[in-house]
Amino acid sequence: MAKTRIHVGLEIGTTKTCMVVAEVKPDGSVKILGVGEGRSAGVRKGEIADFLQVKACVKSALLEAEDASDVEINSVFLAVTGSHIQGVNNVGTFRLPDNEKEVSLEHVEEVKEIAADMQLPVEHVYLHNLVRHFSLDGQQHANSPVGLIGRTLEADFHIVHGMETRIQNSIKCVRETPLDVDDVVFAPVASAQIALTKARKEAGAMVIDIGGGTTDYILYIDGAIAASGCVPVGGDHITNDIHLVTHVPLSKSEKLKVTEADVSGDPAKSVGTVKVTDDKGFPDVEVQRQELNDVARWRLEETFEIVRGKLPDGWKENVGTGVFLTGGTSLMNGIGELACEVFGLPVYRPERPEVSGVHAYFKDPQYSTALGLIRYAQILDEERPEKGGGLGTFFKALLPFGHR
């Protein structure tokens, strides 16, 4: 019989560190019990640059989350990202023995092992092995083909892997807080759980999560992951570009980006100037809107083009829904128009997640990954009794890492 469970998601981002405590009830509903968050320090492009600073941020988020939720937190689902993490597709093939014609569970497990056993780059380890589909004698099957008659069985996997030491540093930081790690999840895998419904995944859709230091993406075709990855560019790079071009201080550049910049390319939005006041009594500075918009647009357009360049051939024809933008930077003015121009598809914002409790936090798309971790944990709970695993994660014990 299902029971109520408490799950905690932790995202250590370039801009913010966020810990979400949620109660998952037997009927599948989710109630947010508390949130702990603060500005990140010591994180660069989604990865740990200063271990002690990051550990202090995690500790602060933990104390705040425990206080807000009145729950003693012992373990978390941890989101990781970084340009070292890669998603690739791999196919394994198994021919049934001559005296066996019906596909058994053992045959399926064998072909899954073959598909998952690929040569990784040096010092890389598995994060996820996600089944895309099976094929039996050339006929594709979305679910396990156990019980069917056939000769040649194939398993098509999406495998996510990353550099062992960098992932271990994130785990070590959490364990020294001290907390246990229930699982390690590639950030866009988590974001997609909250941004896309099953129907949208089946129809074909892409999620682009634009944070402060990274842009994560994940593409679904026919309900399965076709591509995923991370580009080490985010909203902070736009802020820095504005600072370098306009010579406005970084804090003011951030405000200009959020409140004044428009990346749609609409000439009407680039008329006139923006006045920037100085808190210390120095003369006000005027910034040309055309210059401001061009700087922001160039950087964001380049980022989208990098993502587009990493997608497989023919991807666009198989995306029946469109592109979903999330992450803090997705709130920029005109970003939907720019994304539509680059990808040539309809662009949406994910609908507000159906959660109760302190859900006002989650009106903002910058919380997609943290809340997606809760949904990921929920899926593991649903699948564990039958499959003993969930979304195909290779992380069972997390330390030490093992190659499989």
C-alpha positions as CSV (number, residue, x, y, z in Angstrom):
1,M,0.0,0.0,0.0
2,A,1.4,3.4,-0.9
3,K,2.4,5.7,1.9
4,T,3.2,9.4,2.3
5,R,6.9,10.2,1.7
6,I,9.0,13.2,2.3
7,H,11.5,14.1,-0.4
8,V,14.1,16.9,-0.6
9,G,15.6,18.4,-3.8
10,L,18.8,20.4,-3.8
11,E,20.1,22.5,-6.6
12,I,23.5,24.2,-6.3
13,G,23.3,26.7,-9.1
14,T,25.6,29.5,-10.3
15,T,23.2,32.1,-9.0
16,K,21.3,30.5,-6.2
17,T,21.3,27.4,-3.9
18,C,17.8,26.1,-3.4
19,M,16.5,23.2,-1.2
20,V,12.9,22.1,-1.5
21,V,11.1,19.9,1.0
22,A,8.0,18.2,-0.2
23,E,5.4,15.7,0.9
24,V,4.3,13.2,-1.7
25,K,0.9,11.7,-0.7
26,P,-0.4,8.3,-1.7
27,D,-2.8,9.8,-4.2
28,G,0.2,11.3,-6.0
29,S,-0.4,14.9,-4.9
30,V,2.6,17.0,-3.8
31,K,2.7,19.5,-1.0
32,I,5.7,21.8,-0.6
33,L,6.5,22.0,3.1
34,G,9.4,24.4,3.0
35,V,12.1,26.1,0.9
36,G,15.6,27.2,1.8
37,E,17.5,29.3,-0.6
38,G,20.2,31.9,-0.9
39,R,22.6,33.5,-3.3
40,S,25.3,31.0,-4.4
41,A,29.0,31.7,-3.8
42,G,31.9,29.7,-5.1
43,V,30.0,28.3,-8.1
44,R,31.1,29.0,-11.6
45,K,29.3,27.8,-14.7
46,G,27.3,25.4,-12.6
47,E,30.4,23.8,-11.1
48,I,32.1,24.1,-7.7
49,A,35.0,26.6,-7.7
50,D,35.3,27.2,-4.0
51,F,34.4,24.2,-1.9
52,L,34.1,25.9,1.5
53,Q,31.9,28.7,0.1
54,V,29.6,26.2,-1.6
55,K,29.4,24.1,1.6
56,A,28.4,27.2,3.6
57,C,25.6,28.0,1.1
58,V,24.3,24.4,1.3
59,K,24.3,24.5,5.1
60,S,22.5,27.8,5.1
61,A,19.8,26.5,2.7
62,L,19.5,23.4,4.9
63,L,18.9,25.3,8.1
64,E,16.3,27.5,6.4
65,A,14.5,24.6,4.8
66,E,14.4,22.7,8.1
67,D,13.1,25.7,9.9
68,A,10.4,26.5,7.2
69,S,9.2,22.8,6.9
70,D,9.7,21.7,10.5
71,V,11.3,18.5,9.1
72,E,14.7,17.1,10.0
73,I,16.4,16.6,6.7
74,N,18.8,13.7,6.3
75,S,19.1,13.2,2.6
76,V,18.5,15.0,-0.7
77,F,18.1,14.4,-4.4
78,L,21.0,16.4,-5.9
79,A,20.9,18.2,-9.3
80,V,24.2,18.5,-11.1
81,T,25.2,20.3,-14.3
82,G,28.3,21.5,-16.2
83,S,29.7,21.4,-19.7
84,H,31.5,18.1,-18.8
85,I,28.2,16.3,-18.7
86,Q,27.1,14.8,-22.0
87,G,24.1,12.9,-23.3
88,V,24.6,10.3,-26.1
89,N,22.4,7.6,-27.7
90,N,23.6,4.0,-27.9
91,V,22.0,0.8,-29.3
92,G,22.7,-2.7,-28.0
93,T,21.8,-5.8,-30.0
94,F,21.1,-9.3,-28.7
95,R,20.2,-12.4,-30.8
96,L,18.1,-14.9,-29.0
97,P,19.6,-18.5,-28.8
98,D,18.4,-20.8,-31.6
99,N,16.3,-22.9,-29.2
100,E,14.5,-19.9,-27.7
101,K,12.0,-18.0,-29.7
102,E,10.1,-16.0,-27.1
103,V,11.6,-12.9,-25.5
104,S,12.1,-13.4,-21.7
105,L,12.9,-10.9,-19.0
106,E,16.5,-12.3,-19.0
107,H,16.8,-11.5,-22.7
108,V,15.7,-7.9,-22.1
109,E,18.1,-7.5,-19.2
110,E,20.9,-8.9,-21.4
111,V,20.3,-6.4,-24.2
112,K,20.0,-3.6,-21.7
113,E,23.4,-4.4,-20.3
114,I,24.8,-4.5,-23.9
115,A,23.3,-1.1,-24.8
116,A,24.5,0.5,-21.5
117,D,28.0,-0.8,-21.9
118,M,29.7,1.8,-24.0
119,Q,33.2,3.3,-23.9
120,L,33.2,6.5,-21.9
121,P,35.7,9.3,-22.1
122,V,38.6,9.0,-19.7
123,E,37.6,9.9,-16.1
124,H,33.9,9.9,-16.9
125,V,31.2,7.9,-15.1
126,Y,27.6,7.2,-15.8
127,L,24.8,9.4,-14.5
128,H,21.8,7.9,-16.2
129,N,21.0,5.2,-18.6
130,L,17.5,5.9,-19.9
131,V,15.7,3.4,-22.2
132,R,14.4,5.1,-25.3
133,H,12.8,2.1,-26.9
134,F,13.2,-1.5,-27.8
135,S,13.1,-3.2,-31.3
136,L,12.3,-6.8,-32.1
137,D,13.2,-7.9,-35.6
138,G,13.2,-4.3,-36.7
139,Q,9.8,-3.4,-35.2
140,Q,10.0,-0.7,-32.6
141,H,8.3,-1.2,-29.2
142,A,7.9,1.6,-26.6
143,N,7.6,-1.0,-23.8
144,S,9.4,-4.2,-22.9
145,P,8.8,-6.9,-25.6
146,V,8.8,-9.7,-23.0
147,G,6.5,-12.5,-24.3
148,L,6.7,-11.6,-28.0
149,I,8.2,-14.0,-30.6
150,G,11.3,-12.9,-32.4
151,R,15.0,-13.4,-33.1
152,T,16.9,-10.1,-32.8
153,L,16.3,-7.8,-29.9
154,E,17.7,-4.2,-29.7
155,A,17.6,-1.7,-26.9
156,D,18.1,2.0,-27.7
157,F,19.4,4.0,-24.7
158,H,20.1,7.6,-23.9
159,I,23.2,7.6,-21.7
160,V,24.2,10.6,-19.6
161,H,27.8,10.7,-18.3
162,G,30.1,13.2,-16.7
163,M,33.5,13.7,-15.2
164,E,33.8,11.6,-12.0
165,T,35.8,14.1,-9.9
166,R,33.5,17.0,-10.6
167,I,30.4,15.0,-9.7
168,Q,32.2,13.6,-6.6
169,N,33.0,17.2,-5.5
170,S,29.3,18.0,-5.4
171,I,28.4,14.9,-3.5
172,K,31.3,15.5,-1.1
173,C,30.0,19.0,-0.4
174,V,26.5,17.6,0.5
175,R,27.9,14.7,2.5
176,E,30.0,17.1,4.6
177,T,26.9,19.2,5.4
178,P,26.2,16.4,6.5
179,L,23.5,14.9,4.4
180,D,23.1,11.6,2.4
181,V,22.5,11.7,-1.3
182,D,19.5,9.7,-2.5
183,D,20.4,10.2,-6.1
184,V,22.3,12.4,-8.5
185,V,20.2,13.9,-11.3
186,F,21.3,15.8,-14.4
187,A,19.6,19.1,-14.1
188,P,17.6,19.2,-17.4
189,V,16.3,15.6,-16.7
190,A,14.8,17.0,-13.5
191,S,13.5,20.2,-15.2
192,A,11.7,18.2,-17.9
193,Q,9.7,16.3,-15.2
194,I,8.0,19.5,-14.2
195,A,8.0,21.4,-17.6
196,L,6.6,18.6,-19.8
197,T,3.6,16.4,-19.5
198,K,3.7,12.8,-20.9
199,A,1.6,14.0,-23.8
200,R,4.0,16.7,-24.7
201,K,7.0,14.3,-24.5
202,E,5.1,11.9,-26.8
203,A,4.3,14.7,-29.3
204,G,7.9,15.9,-29.2
205,A,9.2,18.8,-27.2
206,M,12.3,20.5,-26.0
207,V,13.1,22.2,-22.7
208,I,15.8,24.9,-22.4
209,D,16.7,25.9,-18.9
210,I,18.7,29.1,-18.8
211,G,20.3,29.8,-15.5
212,G,22.9,32.2,-14.3
213,G,26.0,30.3,-15.5
214,T,24.7,27.5,-17.8
215,T,22.0,26.7,-20.4
216,D,20.8,23.1,-20.1
217,Y,18.6,21.5,-22.7
218,I,16.8,18.2,-23.2
219,L,14.9,17.1,-26.3
220,Y,12.1,14.5,-26.3
221,I,10.9,12.7,-29.5
222,D,8.2,10.0,-29.4
223,G,8.2,10.1,-25.6
224,A,11.9,9.4,-25.3
225,I,15.0,11.5,-24.7
226,A,16.7,12.2,-28.0
227,A,19.4,14.7,-26.8
228,S,20.5,16.4,-23.7
229,G,23.5,18.6,-22.6
230,C,24.8,21.7,-21.1
231,V,26.2,24.9,-22.6
232,P,28.4,26.8,-20.1
233,V,26.7,30.2,-20.9
234,G,23.9,31.8,-19.0
235,G,22.4,35.0,-17.8
236,D,25.5,36.2,-15.9
237,H,27.3,36.3,-19.3
238,I,24.7,38.7,-20.6
239,T,25.1,40.9,-17.6
240,N,28.9,40.9,-18.0
241,D,28.6,41.8,-21.7
242,I,26.4,44.8,-20.8
243,H,28.9,45.9,-18.2
244,L,31.8,45.7,-20.7
245,V,30.1,47.5,-23.5
246,T,28.3,50.2,-21.5
247,H,30.8,50.6,-18.6
248,V,27.8,50.5,-16.2
249,P,28.7,48.7,-12.8
250,L,27.8,45.0,-12.7
251,S,24.9,45.4,-10.2
252,K,23.4,48.1,-12.5
253,S,24.0,46.0,-15.6
254,E,22.0,43.1,-14.0
255,K,19.1,45.5,-13.4
256,L,19.3,46.8,-16.9
257,K,19.2,43.2,-18.2
258,V,16.2,42.3,-16.2
259,T,14.1,45.4,-16.4
260,E,15.1,47.2,-19.6
261,A,16.7,44.9,-22.2
262,D,14.6,43.4,-24.9
263,V,16.0,40.7,-27.2
264,S,13.0,40.3,-29.5
265,G,14.7,42.3,-32.4
266,D,11.7,44.6,-32.6
267,P,13.0,48.0,-33.8
268,A,10.3,49.8,-31.8
269,K,11.8,48.4,-28.6
270,S,15.2,49.9,-29.4
271,V,14.3,53.6,-29.5
272,G,15.6,56.1,-27.1
273,T,17.8,55.8,-24.0
274,V,17.8,54.4,-20.5
275,K,18.9,56.6,-17.6
276,V,21.1,54.9,-15.0
277,T,21.3,56.7,-11.7
278,D,24.4,56.4,-9.4
279,D,23.8,55.8,-5.7
280,K,27.0,57.6,-4.8
281,G,26.1,60.9,-6.3
282,F,28.0,60.7,-9.5
283,P,26.4,62.0,-12.7
284,D,23.6,59.8,-14.2
285,V,24.6,57.7,-17.3
286,E,22.4,57.3,-20.4
287,V,22.6,54.0,-22.3
288,Q,21.3,53.7,-25.8
289,R,18.5,51.1,-25.9
290,Q,19.7,49.9,-29.3
291,E,23.1,49.2,-27.8
292,L,21.7,47.5,-24.7
293,N,19.3,45.3,-26.7
294,D,21.9,44.4,-29.3
295,V,24.4,43.2,-26.7
296,A,21.9,41.1,-24.8
297,R,20.4,39.7,-28.1
298,W,23.8,38.7,-29.6
299,R,24.8,36.7,-26.5
300,L,21.5,34.9,-26.2
301,E,21.1,34.3,-29.9
302,E,24.6,32.7,-29.9
303,T,23.6,30.5,-27.0
304,F,20.5,29.3,-28.7
305,E,22.5,28.6,-31.9
306,I,25.0,26.5,-29.9
307,V,22.1,24.4,-28.5
308,R,20.6,24.0,-32.0
309,G,23.9,22.9,-33.3
310,K,24.0,20.0,-30.8
311,L,20.7,18.5,-31.8
312,P,20.4,15.4,-34.0
313,D,19.6,15.6,-37.7
314,G,15.9,15.8,-38.5
315,W,15.0,16.7,-34.9
316,K,12.7,19.6,-35.9
317,E,10.3,17.6,-38.0
318,N,9.7,15.3,-35.0
319,V,8.9,18.1,-32.5
320,G,5.1,18.5,-32.6
321,T,4.7,20.7,-29.5
322,G,7.5,23.2,-29.4
323,V,10.2,24.7,-27.2
324,F,9.7,25.3,-23.5
325,L,11.8,28.0,-21.8
326,T,12.5,27.9,-18.1
327,G,15.2,29.1,-15.7
328,G,15.6,32.6,-14.3
329,T,17.0,34.1,-17.6
330,S,13.9,32.9,-19.4
331,L,12.1,35.9,-17.9
332,M,14.0,38.3,-20.2
333,N,11.8,40.6,-22.4
334,G,11.5,39.3,-25.9
335,I,13.2,35.9,-25.3
336,G,10.2,34.0,-26.7
337,E,10.4,35.8,-30.0
338,L,14.1,35.2,-30.3
339,A,13.8,31.5,-29.5
340,C,11.1,31.2,-32.0
341,E,13.3,32.8,-34.6
342,V,16.3,30.6,-33.9
343,F,14.5,27.2,-33.6
344,G,11.6,27.9,-36.0
345,L,9.1,26.4,-33.5
346,P,6.4,27.7,-31.2
347,V,7.8,28.7,-27.8
348,Y,6.1,28.3,-24.5
349,R,6.6,28.8,-20.8
350,P,5.9,25.7,-18.7
351,E,2.5,25.8,-16.9
352,R,2.5,26.4,-13.2
353,P,3.1,23.1,-11.5
354,E,0.2,21.5,-9.6
355,V,1.6,21.6,-6.0
356,S,0.1,22.8,-2.8
357,G,1.8,24.4,0.2
358,V,4.2,27.3,-0.3
359,H,3.8,27.1,-4.0
360,A,3.9,30.8,-4.5
361,Y,7.7,30.3,-4.8
362,F,7.2,28.2,-7.9
363,K,5.4,30.7,-10.1
364,D,9.0,31.7,-11.0
365,P,10.6,29.4,-13.6
366,Q,14.0,29.6,-11.9
367,Y,12.6,26.9,-9.5
368,S,11.9,24.3,-12.2
369,T,15.0,22.2,-11.5
370,A,14.5,22.1,-7.7
371,L,10.8,21.2,-8.0
372,G,11.6,18.8,-10.8
373,L,13.8,16.8,-8.4
374,I,10.7,16.2,-6.3
375,R,8.8,14.9,-9.3
376,Y,11.8,12.7,-10.2
377,A,11.8,11.2,-6.7
378,Q,8.1,10.6,-7.1
379,I,8.6,8.7,-10.3
380,L,11.2,6.5,-8.7
381,D,8.7,5.7,-5.9
382,E,6.1,4.7,-8.5
383,E,8.5,2.6,-10.5
384,R,10.6,1.0,-7.8
385,P,8.1,-1.8,-6.8
386,E,8.0,-3.1,-10.3
387,K,11.3,-2.3,-11.8
388,G,13.6,-1.7,-8.8
389,G,15.2,1.3,-10.4
390,G,13.3,4.2,-11.7
391,L,14.6,6.3,-14.6
392,G,17.5,4.1,-15.3
393,T,20.0,5.8,-13.0
394,F,23.4,4.1,-12.6
395,F,23.9,5.8,-9.2
396,K,23.0,3.2,-6.6
397,A,25.6,3.9,-3.8
398,L,27.2,7.0,-5.3
399,L,30.4,6.4,-3.5
400,P,32.6,4.9,-4.7
401,F,31.7,5.3,-8.3
402,G,31.6,2.3,-10.5
403,H,31.9,1.8,-14.2
404,R,29.2,-0.5,-15.6
